[in-house]
């Protein structure tokens, strides 16, 4: 039986807890703050390693390492009735509740078997936000203080919980996130009437201030306790509400500038709500992909949200990536000479990424670059050739008008996950902080 004193699991109760794990790990899959493994393979003779489908996901550290996390909800019993949510109180789904001891025990058992390196803990709202947050803090205390676990922990803060509970969670977790879910107050009122903009932004602001204060204390005393050292993130659902991409990207820009978020995640809405006002088509995965590309331009390429849209079209093009679309709308700025253009100008050329721009700036100090040199630097000339010159020469003779170039820039292939190896963690941004128009 389950013994609360030594946190062991024996006999029939083991199956009960595994049933909880199956329910609550499945319920956690709608949070896209990290990616699920989704496979279940046992150990085989002559093979190395195994995989567990339920509850295992992956995240990435600041230095690019991939870490496996136990990703679960503390409970999917919810007092809220958000129309888009699989775990809403009116939805007829299996329910389960973990105790803090059970989560702590599962985390350590998975870790000792080398399934995971950390914990991702979220929860539906049971009874009230404070009660839920207290259970989550108790879980983190067991993991950190009783089991002395020193690995990575990501916890979801519950909007509406007291600041003191948020503070305690931040002192125990590496990263805190507060999900915005919908990109406007009007959509919240329509689809999530139990939530408000104030309740969501208040803990986000508290976490931001806590991180800043912690950094200041560490600059004075290096052994000062750390508050959410890996920062905070959030998630927005795409396609459940009618807001255009321009609204979503502008909100993300404001969140990055004002609340200093590490990451905004976009989740294509999966039709699980069954509400007459919600879409019934499949998840808008291509739209989600374009939003991630636009997000990359905001964080690493010095673009502003307003530059990516025009008055006629408030949604990102589904036919080509946002950088190519922007370049076609601003052909008066091209072609640029790669041997003299400044770094930020190079970053705006389709086909030139951060690493390529770094190589160009370094190599041209030695001598003039040719198109063959750019190929060796892994510049994507298939796109860049329309927008650059090398020593005053074009790659080929082109009629530099949108109608001639656009068909050649359209995507005609399947989409792959964006590579972390081709990015730079430094953010190059020249624009002023935006406002959150929510």
C-alpha positions as CSV (number, residue, x, y, z in Angstrom):
1,X,0.0,0.0,0.0
2,X,1.0,3.7,-0.3
3,X,2.9,4.7,2.8
4,X,2.8,8.5,3.4
5,X,5.8,8.3,5.8
6,X,8.4,6.9,3.5
7,X,6.7,7.7,0.1
8,X,6.9,4.1,-1.2
9,X,4.4,2.4,-3.6
10,X,3.6,-1.2,-3.2
11,X,1.1,-3.8,-4.4
12,X,-2.1,-2.8,-6.0
13,X,-1.7,0.9,-5.4
14,X,1.1,0.9,-8.0
15,X,-1.4,0.2,-10.7
16,X,-3.6,3.0,-9.3
17,X,-0.8,5.5,-9.5
18,X,0.1,4.4,-13.0
19,X,-3.5,4.9,-14.0
20,X,-3.3,8.4,-12.6
21,X,-0.1,9.0,-14.5
22,X,-1.7,7.8,-17.8
23,X,-4.7,10.2,-17.3
24,X,-2.7,13.2,-16.1
25,X,0.2,12.9,-18.5
26,X,-2.3,12.7,-21.4
27,X,-4.1,15.7,-20.1
28,X,-0.8,17.7,-20.0
29,X,-0.1,17.1,-23.7
30,X,-2.1,20.3,-24.7
31,X,0.6,22.5,-23.1
32,X,3.3,23.0,-25.7
33,X,6.0,24.4,-23.5
34,X,8.0,21.3,-24.4
35,X,7.6,18.4,-26.8
36,X,6.4,14.9,-25.9
37,X,8.2,11.7,-26.8
38,X,4.9,9.9,-27.7
39,X,6.5,6.5,-27.9
40,X,6.8,3.5,-25.7
41,X,9.6,1.0,-26.1
42,X,10.9,-1.5,-23.6
43,X,14.5,-2.6,-23.2
44,X,15.6,-5.1,-25.8
45,X,18.6,-7.5,-25.9
46,X,21.4,-6.0,-27.9
47,X,19.9,-2.5,-27.9
48,X,20.6,0.5,-25.8
49,X,17.9,2.6,-24.0
50,X,14.1,2.5,-23.8
51,X,11.3,5.0,-24.0
52,X,8.1,5.7,-22.0
53,X,5.2,7.3,-23.8
54,X,3.2,8.8,-21.0
55,X,4.7,11.8,-19.3
56,X,8.1,12.1,-21.0
57,X,8.8,15.3,-22.8
58,X,11.8,17.3,-23.8
59,X,13.0,20.9,-23.2
60,X,16.2,22.7,-23.9
61,X,18.7,24.5,-21.7
62,X,20.3,27.8,-22.4
63,X,23.4,26.1,-23.8
64,X,21.4,24.0,-26.2
65,X,21.3,20.7,-24.3
66,X,18.1,18.6,-24.6
67,X,16.7,17.5,-21.3
68,X,14.0,14.9,-20.7
69,X,11.2,16.0,-18.3
70,X,8.4,14.2,-16.5
71,X,5.5,16.3,-17.8
72,X,2.2,15.9,-15.8
73,X,-0.7,17.7,-14.3
74,X,-1.1,17.6,-10.6
75,X,-4.8,17.2,-11.4
76,X,-7.3,17.6,-14.3
77,X,-10.2,18.3,-11.9
78,X,-11.0,21.9,-12.8
79,X,-13.5,24.5,-11.4
80,X,-13.2,26.5,-14.6
81,X,-15.2,25.9,-17.8
82,X,-13.0,27.3,-20.5
83,X,-14.7,26.3,-23.8
84,X,-11.5,25.5,-25.6
85,X,-10.0,23.3,-22.8
86,X,-10.1,19.5,-22.8
87,X,-10.1,19.5,-19.0
88,X,-13.0,22.0,-18.5
89,X,-15.5,21.0,-15.8
90,X,-18.3,20.4,-18.3
91,X,-16.3,17.9,-20.3
92,X,-16.9,14.2,-19.6
93,X,-13.3,12.9,-19.3
94,X,-11.6,10.6,-16.7
95,X,-10.4,12.6,-13.7
96,X,-7.5,12.1,-11.3
97,X,-5.7,13.9,-8.6
98,X,-2.1,13.3,-7.5
99,X,-0.9,14.0,-4.0
100,X,2.4,15.9,-3.6
101,X,4.0,12.7,-2.3
102,X,3.0,10.7,-5.4
103,X,4.4,13.3,-7.8
104,X,7.6,13.5,-5.8
105,X,7.9,9.7,-5.7
106,X,7.2,9.3,-9.4
107,X,9.7,12.0,-10.3
108,X,12.5,10.3,-8.3
109,X,11.6,6.8,-9.6
110,X,11.7,8.1,-13.2
111,X,15.0,9.9,-12.6
112,X,16.7,6.9,-10.9
113,X,15.8,4.8,-14.0
114,X,17.3,7.5,-16.2
115,X,14.0,8.2,-18.0
116,X,14.1,11.9,-17.1
117,X,16.4,14.7,-16.0
118,X,13.7,17.0,-14.6
119,X,10.1,17.8,-13.9
120,X,7.4,19.9,-15.7
121,X,4.5,20.4,-13.4
122,X,1.2,22.1,-14.3
123,X,-2.3,21.7,-13.0
124,X,-6.0,22.4,-13.5
125,X,-7.6,24.7,-10.8
126,X,-9.0,22.5,-8.1
127,X,-11.1,24.3,-5.4
128,X,-9.4,27.7,-5.9
129,X,-6.1,29.1,-7.2
130,X,-4.5,29.3,-3.8
131,X,-5.3,25.8,-2.9
132,X,-4.0,24.5,-6.2
133,X,-0.8,26.6,-5.9
134,X,-0.2,25.4,-2.3
135,X,-0.3,21.8,-3.5
136,X,2.2,22.5,-6.3
137,X,4.5,24.3,-3.9
138,X,4.3,21.4,-1.5
139,X,5.2,19.1,-4.3
140,X,8.3,21.2,-5.2
141,X,9.3,21.3,-1.6
142,X,9.3,17.5,-1.3
143,X,11.3,17.1,-4.5
144,X,13.9,19.7,-3.6
145,X,14.1,19.5,0.2
146,X,13.2,15.9,1.0
147,X,14.7,14.1,-2.0
148,X,17.3,16.8,-2.5
149,X,16.7,16.8,-6.3
150,X,18.9,19.3,-8.0
151,X,17.7,18.9,-11.6
152,X,15.6,21.1,-13.8
153,X,12.0,22.0,-12.7
154,X,9.5,24.0,-14.8
155,X,6.3,24.9,-13.0
156,X,3.1,26.6,-14.2
157,X,1.9,29.5,-11.9
158,X,-1.9,29.6,-11.3
159,X,-3.4,33.0,-12.2
160,X,-5.2,34.4,-9.1
161,X,-2.8,32.8,-6.6
162,X,-1.3,35.0,-3.9
163,X,2.1,36.5,-4.5
164,X,3.7,34.7,-1.6
165,X,2.8,31.3,-3.2
166,X,4.3,32.5,-6.5
167,X,7.5,33.6,-4.6
168,X,7.8,30.2,-2.9
169,X,7.4,28.4,-6.3
170,X,10.0,30.7,-7.9
171,X,12.5,29.9,-5.2
172,X,12.1,26.1,-5.9
173,X,11.7,26.0,-9.7
174,X,14.1,26.9,-12.5
175,X,11.4,28.3,-14.7
176,X,7.9,29.7,-14.1
177,X,5.3,30.2,-16.8
178,X,1.8,31.8,-16.8
179,X,-0.4,30.8,-19.7
180,X,-2.2,33.7,-21.4
181,X,-4.1,31.2,-23.6
182,X,-6.2,33.7,-25.6
183,X,-4.7,36.9,-27.2
184,X,-7.5,39.4,-26.2
185,X,-9.7,40.3,-23.2
186,X,-12.8,39.9,-25.5
187,X,-11.9,36.3,-26.3
188,X,-11.2,35.5,-22.6
189,X,-14.7,36.9,-21.7
190,X,-16.3,34.8,-24.5
191,X,-14.4,31.5,-24.1
192,X,-12.9,31.6,-20.6
193,X,-15.2,33.7,-18.5
194,X,-13.6,32.6,-15.2
195,X,-10.3,34.2,-16.2
196,X,-9.3,37.8,-16.5
197,X,-6.5,39.8,-18.0
198,X,-5.6,41.2,-14.6
199,X,-5.3,37.8,-12.9
200,X,-3.0,36.6,-15.7
201,X,-0.7,39.6,-16.0
202,X,-0.4,40.1,-12.2
203,X,1.7,36.9,-11.5
204,X,3.6,37.5,-14.7
205,X,4.6,41.0,-13.5
206,X,5.5,39.6,-10.1
207,X,7.8,36.9,-11.6
208,X,9.5,39.6,-13.8
209,X,10.2,41.8,-10.8
210,X,11.3,38.8,-8.7
211,X,13.8,37.8,-11.4
212,X,15.2,41.4,-11.6
213,X,15.5,41.6,-7.8
214,X,17.2,38.2,-7.6
215,X,19.8,39.3,-10.2
216,X,20.5,42.4,-8.3
217,X,21.0,40.5,-5.1
218,X,23.3,38.0,-6.8
219,X,25.4,40.9,-8.1
220,X,26.0,41.9,-4.5
221,X,26.2,38.5,-2.8
222,X,26.9,35.5,-5.1
223,X,25.3,33.0,-2.6
224,X,21.9,34.8,-2.6
225,X,19.0,32.5,-3.3
226,X,17.9,32.4,-7.0
227,X,14.4,33.2,-8.1
228,X,13.3,31.4,-11.3
229,X,16.9,31.5,-12.8
230,X,15.7,30.1,-16.2
231,X,13.2,32.9,-16.5
232,X,9.5,32.7,-17.5
233,X,7.5,31.8,-20.6
234,X,3.8,31.7,-21.7
235,X,1.5,30.0,-24.2
236,X,-1.1,31.3,-26.6
237,X,-3.7,29.2,-28.4
238,X,-3.9,29.9,-32.1
239,X,-7.1,29.5,-34.1
240,X,-9.7,29.2,-31.3
241,X,-10.5,32.9,-31.3
242,X,-10.8,35.3,-34.2
243,X,-7.7,37.5,-33.6
244,X,-5.5,38.0,-36.7
245,X,-1.8,37.2,-36.6
246,X,-0.9,40.8,-36.3
247,X,-2.6,41.0,-32.9
248,X,-0.9,37.8,-31.7
249,X,2.6,38.9,-32.8
250,X,2.1,42.5,-31.4
251,X,1.1,40.9,-28.0
252,X,4.2,38.7,-28.1
253,X,6.4,41.7,-28.8
254,X,4.9,43.5,-25.8
255,X,5.4,40.5,-23.6
256,X,9.0,40.2,-24.6
257,X,9.8,43.8,-24.1
258,X,7.8,44.5,-20.9
259,X,7.9,41.2,-19.0
260,X,11.2,40.0,-20.5
261,X,9.9,36.5,-21.3
262,X,12.3,33.9,-22.4
263,X,9.8,32.4,-24.8
264,X,6.2,32.6,-26.1
265,X,4.8,29.3,-27.2
266,X,2.0,29.0,-29.8
267,X,-0.4,26.1,-29.7
268,X,-2.6,25.3,-32.7
269,X,-6.1,24.8,-31.4
270,X,-7.2,21.2,-31.4
271,X,-11.0,20.9,-31.7
272,X,-11.8,19.4,-28.3
273,X,-14.2,22.1,-27.0
274,X,-17.4,21.2,-28.8
275,X,-18.6,24.8,-28.5
276,X,-20.7,26.2,-31.4
277,X,-18.4,29.3,-31.6
278,X,-15.2,27.2,-31.8
279,X,-13.8,26.0,-35.1
280,X,-14.3,22.3,-36.0
281,X,-11.5,22.0,-38.6
282,X,-8.1,20.4,-37.8
283,X,-5.5,22.4,-36.0
284,X,-3.9,25.3,-38.0
285,X,-0.4,23.8,-37.9
286,X,1.0,25.9,-40.8
287,X,-0.3,29.1,-39.2
288,X,1.4,28.0,-35.9
289,X,4.6,27.4,-37.9
290,X,4.5,30.9,-39.4
291,X,4.0,32.5,-36.0
292,X,7.1,30.7,-34.7
293,X,9.0,32.1,-37.7
294,X,7.7,35.6,-37.0
295,X,8.6,35.1,-33.3
296,X,12.1,34.3,-34.3
297,X,12.3,37.5,-36.3
298,X,11.3,39.5,-33.3
299,X,13.7,37.9,-30.9
300,X,16.8,37.4,-33.0
301,X,16.6,39.5,-36.2
302,X,15.6,43.0,-35.0
303,X,12.2,43.1,-36.6
304,X,9.2,44.8,-35.0
305,X,5.6,43.4,-35.2
306,X,4.4,46.4,-37.2
307,X,7.0,45.6,-40.0
308,X,5.6,42.1,-40.7
309,X,2.1,43.2,-41.6
310,X,0.4,45.8,-43.8
311,X,-3.0,47.4,-43.7
312,X,-4.4,45.0,-46.3
313,X,-3.3,41.8,-44.8
314,X,-3.2,41.3,-41.0
315,X,-2.3,37.6,-41.3
316,X,1.0,36.0,-42.1
317,X,1.4,34.5,-45.6
318,X,0.9,30.7,-45.6
319,X,2.8,30.5,-48.9
320,X,6.1,31.8,-47.8
321,X,8.0,32.6,-44.6
322,X,7.6,36.0,-43.0
323,X,11.1,37.2,-43.8
324,X,10.6,36.5,-47.6
325,X,7.2,38.2,-47.5
326,X,8.6,41.3,-45.8
327,X,11.5,41.5,-48.3
328,X,9.0,41.4,-51.2
329,X,7.1,44.2,-49.7
330,X,10.3,46.3,-49.3
331,X,12.1,45.7,-52.5
332,X,13.3,49.3,-52.5
333,X,15.8,48.3,-49.8
334,X,17.4,45.6,-52.1
335,X,19.7,44.4,-53.4
336,X,22.3,45.0,-50.7
337,X,26.1,44.7,-51.1
338,X,27.3,41.8,-48.9
339,X,30.8,43.3,-48.7
340,X,29.6,46.6,-47.2
341,X,26.2,46.1,-45.7
342,X,26.0,46.4,-41.9
343,X,25.2,43.4,-39.7
344,X,21.5,44.2,-39.1
345,X,20.9,44.8,-42.8
346,X,22.4,41.4,-43.6
347,X,20.1,39.8,-41.1
348,X,17.1,41.1,-43.0
349,X,18.2,39.3,-46.2
350,X,16.2,36.1,-46.8
351,X,18.5,33.1,-46.7
352,X,21.0,34.8,-44.4
353,X,20.8,33.7,-40.8
354,X,22.7,34.8,-37.7
355,X,25.6,32.4,-38.1
356,X,25.9,33.3,-41.8
357,X,25.9,37.0,-41.1
358,X,28.6,36.5,-38.4
359,X,30.8,34.7,-41.0
360,X,30.2,37.3,-43.6
361,X,31.2,40.2,-41.4
362,X,34.4,38.3,-40.2
363,X,35.5,37.0,-43.7
364,X,35.1,40.3,-45.6
365,X,37.7,41.9,-43.4
366,X,40.2,39.7,-45.2
367,X,39.0,40.2,-48.8
368,X,35.9,40.7,-51.0
369,X,33.4,37.9,-50.9
370,X,32.1,36.0,-53.9
371,X,28.9,34.0,-54.3
372,X,31.0,30.8,-54.1
373,X,32.2,32.1,-50.7
374,X,28.7,32.6,-49.6
375,X,27.8,29.0,-50.5
376,X,30.6,27.7,-48.3
377,X,29.2,29.8,-45.5
378,X,25.9,28.0,-45.9
379,X,24.0,31.1,-47.1
380,X,20.8,29.8,-48.7
381,X,21.4,31.4,-52.2
382,X,18.1,29.9,-53.4
383,X,16.5,32.8,-51.5
384,X,19.3,35.3,-51.0
385,X,20.3,35.6,-54.6
386,X,17.4,37.9,-55.4
387,X,18.4,40.4,-52.7
388,X,22.2,40.6,-52.7
389,X,25.2,41.8,-54.7
390,X,28.8,40.6,-54.5
391,X,31.2,43.4,-55.6
392,X,28.3,45.0,-57.4
393,X,27.3,41.9,-59.4
394,X,24.1,39.9,-59.2
395,X,24.1,36.1,-59.0
396,X,21.9,36.0,-62.2
397,X,20.0,38.6,-64.1
398,X,16.5,39.1,-62.6
399,X,13.6,41.4,-63.0
400,X,13.4,42.7,-59.4
401,X,9.6,42.9,-59.1
402,X,7.4,40.9,-56.7
403,X,5.5,39.1,-59.5
404,X,8.7,37.6,-60.8
405,X,10.3,36.6,-57.6
406,X,7.3,35.5,-55.4
407,X,6.7,32.2,-57.2
408,X,10.3,31.2,-56.6
409,X,10.1,32.0,-52.9
410,X,7.0,30.0,-52.0
411,X,7.4,26.9,-49.9
412,X,6.9,23.7,-51.7
413,X,8.1,21.2,-49.1
414,X,7.1,19.7,-45.8
415,X,7.9,21.6,-42.7
416,X,10.6,20.5,-40.2
417,X,11.2,21.6,-36.7
418,X,13.4,24.7,-36.5
419,X,17.0,23.8,-35.7
420,X,18.4,25.0,-32.4
421,X,21.9,24.6,-33.9
422,X,21.5,27.5,-36.3
423,X,20.5,30.1,-33.7
424,X,22.3,32.5,-31.4
425,X,20.9,32.9,-27.9
426,X,21.7,36.6,-28.0
427,X,18.8,38.9,-29.0
428,X,19.5,41.6,-31.5
429,X,16.8,44.2,-31.1
430,X,16.8,47.8,-32.2
431,X,13.2,48.7,-31.6
432,X,11.6,50.3,-28.6
433,X,9.5,48.4,-26.1
434,X,6.0,47.8,-27.3
435,X,2.8,48.1,-25.5
436,X,0.5,45.2,-24.7
437,X,-2.8,46.1,-26.4
438,X,-5.0,43.4,-24.9
